[in-house]
């Protein structure tokens, strides 16, 4: 190679390498714009993967560059280089096997799966005919307990017995996370009718409302009136995903994530199904001569929410969200308003007592841990309000 050729080669190297480095930097910079949904939903695994990419990519590039330089300058033999690469591949395979094993454990199990109710319903309680038995149906906002392991239905039992100076009132908490009016209707029809309770209290909204967000990760198609589009808690079983596919999806989600469309809507076709499910439940209980009290569900949604309050909205950030869209808070607030009106309508159309908790629980973080779940303060308020109302609505006496 003459001097002219050497000069031209040097110019090409000087010109090309900066371009390559710039392109690598632009590509690498994408890993500093990850999808916030993935980062929050799958933490801490997503955090570990992201920082592995951020730190690992430069290290791999530097390592490969060092190997190439070592081979070119004959400072490393081909045998040593092959040994180093083989060792890294072996370590990677071992690490992958461990992570894959842990991933498979998160996929869910059929042990808690119910073919019609998605997850197994609560155990059917054994009732004592000498006691006044009240069954409380609902979702997680009925099922969950406070920091001391006491739910609001359990509070209602204590307060009603104390107020009436009785010991025979029993309140059974049969709420189940993810459950909708459809779940409660099926659960009553198939399991609870035969035990003949003295009264039933029903509170639903949030889980039925979220079925309208048919673009979410939990849905597999457009809204259906029978809720058949919604996979719910078993979506990872219904739509299994191998670890390689999951890892590829997460990696893509961490690279140049584009913001989702925040959508507003005041159309909720699920209100029709909600009304129908409650009507069917009331038809059954009326046939069985079992009085029912409906409840509206308190929530945090309001106008002019603070940044801190917005950050706690788990149901919006992780359930009313899909690959390309997410509900805004106005949609959730408007949906709750429509569902509340639907519950209240039964008071006039079916003469069913309704306990309206809209103004019972203040819409503050003192009472809510997220969109609809409560702090101890809210548990106390709900327990006191429901106990007082049930004594009046069920005409209970000392």
C-alpha positions as CSV (number, residue, x, y, z in Angstrom):
1,X,0.0,0.0,0.0
2,X,1.6,3.3,-1.1
3,X,1.5,6.5,1.0
4,X,-1.5,7.8,-1.0
5,X,-3.6,4.7,-0.2
6,X,-2.5,4.8,3.4
7,X,-3.6,8.5,3.7
8,X,-7.0,7.7,2.1
9,X,-7.5,4.7,4.5
10,X,-6.6,6.9,7.4
11,X,-9.1,9.6,6.3
12,X,-11.9,7.0,5.9
13,X,-11.2,5.6,9.4
14,X,-11.2,9.1,10.9
15,X,-14.5,10.0,9.1
16,X,-16.3,6.6,9.6
17,X,-15.6,5.9,13.3
18,X,-17.2,9.1,14.6
19,X,-20.3,8.4,12.5
20,X,-20.5,4.9,13.9
21,X,-20.0,6.1,17.4
22,X,-22.7,8.7,17.0
23,X,-25.2,6.1,15.6
24,X,-24.3,3.8,18.5
25,X,-25.0,6.7,21.0
26,X,-28.3,7.6,19.4
27,X,-29.4,3.9,19.5
28,X,-28.1,3.5,23.1
29,X,-29.9,6.7,24.2
30,X,-33.2,5.0,23.6
31,X,-32.8,3.0,26.8
32,X,-33.1,6.2,28.8
33,X,-36.7,6.6,27.6
34,X,-38.4,3.4,28.9
35,X,-42.2,2.7,29.2
36,X,-43.2,3.9,32.7
37,X,-45.9,1.3,32.8
38,X,-43.4,-1.6,32.3
39,X,-41.0,0.0,34.8
40,X,-43.6,0.2,37.5
41,X,-45.7,-2.9,36.7
42,X,-42.8,-5.4,36.6
43,X,-40.4,-3.8,39.2
44,X,-37.9,-4.8,40.4
45,X,-37.2,-7.1,37.4
46,X,-37.7,-4.4,34.9
47,X,-35.3,-2.1,36.8
48,X,-32.7,-4.8,36.9
49,X,-33.1,-5.5,33.2
50,X,-33.0,-1.8,32.2
51,X,-29.8,-1.1,34.2
52,X,-28.3,-4.3,32.8
53,X,-28.8,-2.9,29.3
54,X,-27.6,0.6,30.3
55,X,-24.4,-0.7,31.9
56,X,-24.0,-4.0,30.0
57,X,-24.1,-2.6,26.4
58,X,-21.1,-0.3,26.9
59,X,-19.2,-3.0,28.7
60,X,-19.9,-5.6,25.9
61,X,-18.8,-3.1,23.3
62,X,-15.7,-2.3,25.2
63,X,-15.0,-6.0,25.8
64,X,-15.4,-6.9,22.2
65,X,-13.3,-4.0,21.1
66,X,-10.6,-5.1,23.6
67,X,-10.7,-8.7,22.2
68,X,-10.4,-7.4,18.6
69,X,-7.5,-5.1,19.6
70,X,-5.8,-7.9,21.5
71,X,-6.0,-10.2,18.5
72,X,-4.8,-7.6,16.0
73,X,-1.8,-6.7,18.2
74,X,-1.2,-10.4,19.0
75,X,-1.4,-9.7,22.7
76,X,-4.0,-12.4,23.0
77,X,-4.1,-15.8,21.3
78,X,-7.1,-17.2,19.5
79,X,-7.3,-20.0,22.1
80,X,-7.4,-17.5,25.1
81,X,-10.0,-15.4,23.3
82,X,-12.2,-18.5,22.6
83,X,-11.9,-19.5,26.3
84,X,-13.0,-16.1,27.5
85,X,-16.0,-16.0,25.2
86,X,-17.0,-19.6,26.1
87,X,-16.8,-18.7,29.8
88,X,-19.1,-15.7,29.3
89,X,-21.6,-17.8,27.3
90,X,-21.7,-20.5,30.0
91,X,-22.3,-17.9,32.7
92,X,-25.0,-16.4,30.6
93,X,-26.7,-19.7,30.1
94,X,-26.6,-20.4,33.9
95,X,-28.0,-17.0,34.7
96,X,-30.7,-17.4,32.0
97,X,-31.8,-20.8,33.5
98,X,-32.2,-19.2,37.0
99,X,-34.2,-16.3,35.7
100,X,-36.3,-18.5,33.5
101,X,-37.2,-20.7,36.4
102,X,-38.3,-17.7,38.5
103,X,-40.3,-16.3,35.6
104,X,-42.2,-19.6,35.2
105,X,-43.3,-19.3,38.8
106,X,-44.9,-16.0,38.1
107,X,-47.0,-17.3,35.3
108,X,-49.8,-18.4,37.6
109,X,-51.3,-21.7,38.6
110,X,-54.5,-23.5,37.8
111,X,-54.8,-24.4,41.5
112,X,-56.8,-21.1,42.1
113,X,-58.5,-21.1,38.8
114,X,-62.3,-21.4,38.5
115,X,-63.7,-22.1,35.0
116,X,-66.6,-19.7,35.4
117,X,-65.5,-17.2,38.1
118,X,-61.8,-16.9,37.1
119,X,-60.5,-17.3,40.6
120,X,-62.1,-19.5,43.3
121,X,-64.9,-17.8,45.3
122,X,-64.8,-17.6,49.1
123,X,-65.8,-20.7,51.0
124,X,-69.5,-21.1,51.6
125,X,-70.1,-20.1,55.2
126,X,-71.9,-22.4,57.6
127,X,-74.9,-20.5,59.0
128,X,-76.5,-20.9,62.4
129,X,-80.3,-20.6,62.2
130,X,-80.4,-19.1,65.7
131,X,-78.4,-16.1,64.5
132,X,-79.1,-13.2,62.1
133,X,-76.8,-13.9,59.1
134,X,-75.8,-11.1,56.7
135,X,-73.6,-11.9,53.6
136,X,-71.5,-9.1,52.1
137,X,-70.7,-9.5,48.4
138,X,-68.3,-7.5,46.4
139,X,-64.7,-7.2,45.1
140,X,-61.4,-6.4,46.9
141,X,-62.9,-3.2,48.4
142,X,-65.1,-5.6,50.4
143,X,-62.6,-8.4,50.9
144,X,-59.5,-6.5,52.0
145,X,-58.7,-5.8,55.7
146,X,-57.2,-2.8,57.5
147,X,-53.7,-2.7,59.0
148,X,-55.0,-4.7,62.0
149,X,-56.5,-7.5,59.8
150,X,-60.1,-6.3,60.3
151,X,-62.4,-5.5,57.3
152,X,-65.3,-3.1,57.3
153,X,-67.9,-6.0,57.3
154,X,-66.3,-7.3,60.5
155,X,-66.6,-3.8,61.9
156,X,-70.3,-3.7,61.0
157,X,-70.9,-6.9,63.0
158,X,-69.3,-5.5,66.1
159,X,-71.0,-2.1,65.8
160,X,-74.5,-3.6,65.1
161,X,-74.3,-6.0,68.0
162,X,-73.1,-3.2,70.4
163,X,-75.7,-0.7,69.2
164,X,-78.6,-3.2,69.5
165,X,-77.2,-4.9,72.6
166,X,-77.3,-8.2,70.8
167,X,-74.8,-11.1,70.2
168,X,-76.5,-13.0,67.4
169,X,-75.8,-10.8,64.4
170,X,-73.2,-12.4,62.1
171,X,-71.6,-10.6,59.1
172,X,-69.8,-12.8,56.6
173,X,-67.2,-11.1,54.4
174,X,-67.6,-12.9,51.0
175,X,-65.9,-10.2,48.9
176,X,-63.2,-11.4,46.4
177,X,-60.7,-9.3,44.5
178,X,-61.4,-8.9,40.8
179,X,-65.1,-9.9,41.3
180,X,-67.8,-8.1,39.4
181,X,-71.6,-8.1,39.6
182,X,-71.5,-11.1,37.3
183,X,-69.3,-13.0,39.7
184,X,-71.5,-12.2,42.6
185,X,-74.7,-13.1,40.7
186,X,-73.2,-16.5,39.6
187,X,-71.8,-17.1,43.1
188,X,-75.2,-16.5,44.7
189,X,-77.1,-18.6,42.2
190,X,-74.8,-21.6,42.4
191,X,-73.7,-21.6,46.0
192,X,-75.4,-19.1,48.4
193,X,-79.1,-19.6,47.7
194,X,-79.1,-23.0,49.5
195,X,-77.8,-21.6,52.8
196,X,-80.7,-19.1,53.1
197,X,-79.1,-16.0,54.6
198,X,-81.2,-13.4,56.4
199,X,-79.9,-10.5,54.3
200,X,-77.3,-9.7,51.6
201,X,-75.3,-6.5,51.1
202,X,-73.8,-5.9,47.7
203,X,-71.1,-3.3,46.7
204,X,-69.6,-3.2,43.2
205,X,-68.4,-0.7,40.7
206,X,-64.6,-0.5,39.9
207,X,-64.2,-4.0,38.5
208,X,-67.3,-3.7,36.3
209,X,-66.2,-0.2,35.2
210,X,-62.8,-1.4,34.1
211,X,-64.3,-3.9,31.7
212,X,-65.2,-0.9,29.5
213,X,-61.5,-0.3,29.0
214,X,-61.4,-3.1,26.3
215,X,-58.1,-1.8,25.0
216,X,-56.3,-2.8,28.2
217,X,-53.7,-5.5,28.6
218,X,-56.4,-7.6,30.4
219,X,-58.7,-7.7,27.3
220,X,-58.4,-9.7,24.1
221,X,-61.0,-8.0,22.0
222,X,-63.8,-5.4,21.9
223,X,-66.3,-5.1,24.8
224,X,-68.8,-7.9,25.1
225,X,-72.0,-7.6,27.2
226,X,-71.2,-11.0,28.8
227,X,-67.7,-9.8,29.9
228,X,-66.2,-12.5,27.6
229,X,-63.6,-10.1,26.3
230,X,-61.9,-9.7,29.6
231,X,-59.3,-12.2,30.8
232,X,-58.9,-10.6,34.2
233,X,-56.6,-12.2,36.8
234,X,-56.0,-15.3,34.7
235,X,-54.7,-13.4,31.6
236,X,-51.2,-14.8,32.0
237,X,-52.7,-18.3,32.0
238,X,-55.2,-17.7,29.2
239,X,-52.5,-16.0,27.1
240,X,-49.3,-17.7,28.0
241,X,-46.1,-16.1,27.0
242,X,-42.6,-17.7,26.9
243,X,-39.7,-16.1,28.7
244,X,-37.9,-15.2,25.4
245,X,-41.1,-13.5,24.1
246,X,-41.6,-11.7,27.4
247,X,-38.0,-10.6,27.6
248,X,-38.1,-9.3,24.0
249,X,-41.3,-7.4,24.7
250,X,-39.8,-5.8,27.8
251,X,-36.6,-4.9,26.0
252,X,-38.6,-3.2,23.2
253,X,-40.7,-1.4,25.8
254,X,-37.6,0.0,27.3
255,X,-36.3,1.5,24.1
256,X,-37.7,4.8,22.8
257,X,-41.1,4.4,24.4
258,X,-43.7,6.7,22.8
259,X,-46.4,8.1,25.1
260,X,-49.8,6.6,25.0
261,X,-52.9,8.4,23.8
262,X,-54.8,9.6,26.9
263,X,-58.4,9.2,26.0
264,X,-61.6,10.6,27.4
265,X,-65.0,9.0,27.0
266,X,-68.4,9.2,28.6
267,X,-69.7,6.1,26.9
268,X,-69.8,3.0,29.1
269,X,-71.6,0.1,27.5
270,X,-70.9,-2.0,30.6
271,X,-73.6,0.0,32.5
272,X,-76.2,-2.2,30.7
273,X,-74.5,-5.4,31.9
274,X,-74.0,-4.0,35.4
275,X,-77.8,-3.2,35.6
276,X,-78.7,-6.5,34.2
277,X,-76.5,-8.5,36.6
278,X,-77.8,-6.6,39.6
279,X,-81.4,-7.1,38.4
280,X,-80.9,-10.8,38.0
281,X,-79.4,-11.1,41.5
282,X,-82.4,-9.1,42.9
283,X,-84.8,-11.4,41.0
284,X,-83.2,-14.4,42.7
285,X,-83.1,-13.0,46.2
286,X,-86.7,-11.8,45.8
287,X,-87.8,-15.3,44.9
288,X,-85.9,-16.5,48.0
289,X,-87.4,-13.8,50.2
290,X,-83.9,-12.6,51.1
291,X,-83.7,-8.8,51.6
292,X,-80.9,-7.0,49.8
293,X,-79.2,-3.7,50.5
294,X,-77.1,-2.2,47.7
295,X,-74.1,0.1,48.3
296,X,-72.4,2.7,46.1
297,X,-68.6,2.5,46.1
298,X,-66.5,5.3,47.5
299,X,-63.5,6.5,45.3
300,X,-60.8,9.0,45.2
301,X,-61.6,10.4,41.7
302,X,-62.4,14.2,41.7
303,X,-61.6,17.4,39.9
304,X,-58.2,19.1,40.4
305,X,-56.4,16.1,41.9
306,X,-52.9,16.7,43.2
307,X,-49.8,15.1,41.7
308,X,-49.4,12.9,44.7
309,X,-53.0,11.7,44.4
310,X,-52.6,11.1,40.7
311,X,-49.5,8.9,41.4
312,X,-51.6,6.6,43.7
313,X,-54.2,5.8,41.0
314,X,-53.2,2.2,40.6
315,X,-56.4,1.1,38.7
316,X,-55.9,3.8,36.0
317,X,-52.1,3.3,35.7
318,X,-52.1,-0.5,35.6
319,X,-55.5,-1.7,34.6
320,X,-57.2,0.9,32.4
321,X,-54.2,0.9,30.2
322,X,-53.1,-0.9,27.0
323,X,-50.2,-0.7,24.6
324,X,-51.4,2.5,23.0
325,X,-54.1,4.0,25.2
326,X,-54.9,4.9,28.8
327,X,-58.0,6.4,30.4
328,X,-57.7,9.9,31.9
329,X,-59.0,10.6,35.4
330,X,-62.1,12.4,34.0
331,X,-63.2,9.1,32.3
332,X,-62.9,7.2,35.6
333,X,-64.7,9.9,37.5
334,X,-67.5,10.0,34.9
335,X,-67.8,6.3,34.8
336,X,-68.1,6.1,38.6
337,X,-70.9,8.7,38.4
338,X,-72.8,6.7,35.9
339,X,-72.5,3.4,37.8
340,X,-73.5,5.2,41.0
341,X,-76.6,6.5,39.4
342,X,-77.4,3.0,38.2
343,X,-77.2,1.6,41.8
344,X,-79.3,4.5,43.1
345,X,-81.9,3.8,40.4
346,X,-82.8,0.5,42.1
347,X,-84.1,2.5,45.1
348,X,-87.1,3.8,43.0
349,X,-87.4,1.1,40.4
350,X,-87.2,-2.0,42.7
351,X,-87.7,-0.4,46.1
352,X,-84.3,-1.7,47.2
353,X,-82.5,0.1,50.0
354,X,-79.2,1.8,48.9
355,X,-76.4,3.0,51.1
356,X,-74.7,5.9,49.3
357,X,-71.1,6.2,50.5
358,X,-70.2,9.0,48.0
359,X,-70.0,11.6,50.7
360,X,-69.2,9.3,53.6
361,X,-65.5,8.9,52.8
362,X,-63.5,12.1,52.1
363,X,-61.6,12.0,48.7
364,X,-58.2,12.4,50.3
365,X,-55.1,10.2,50.8
366,X,-56.0,10.1,54.5
367,X,-58.8,7.7,53.5
368,X,-57.5,6.1,50.2
369,X,-54.4,4.1,49.4
370,X,-55.3,4.2,45.6
371,X,-58.3,4.8,43.5
372,X,-60.7,2.8,45.6
373,X,-58.9,0.9,48.4
374,X,-58.9,2.3,51.9
375,X,-56.8,3.4,54.8
376,X,-57.9,2.6,58.4
377,X,-59.7,5.9,58.5
378,X,-62.0,4.9,55.7
379,X,-62.6,1.5,57.2
380,X,-63.9,3.2,60.3
381,X,-66.2,5.6,58.4
382,X,-67.6,2.8,56.2
383,X,-68.2,0.5,59.1
384,X,-70.0,3.1,61.2
385,X,-72.2,4.3,58.2
386,X,-73.1,0.8,57.0
387,X,-73.9,-0.4,60.5
388,X,-76.2,2.5,61.2
389,X,-77.9,2.2,57.8
390,X,-78.4,-1.6,58.0
391,X,-80.1,-1.3,61.4
392,X,-82.6,1.1,59.9
393,X,-83.0,-0.6,56.5
394,X,-83.4,-4.1,57.8
395,X,-85.6,-2.9,60.7
396,X,-83.5,-4.6,63.3
397,X,-84.3,-4.2,67.0
398,X,-82.8,-5.0,70.4
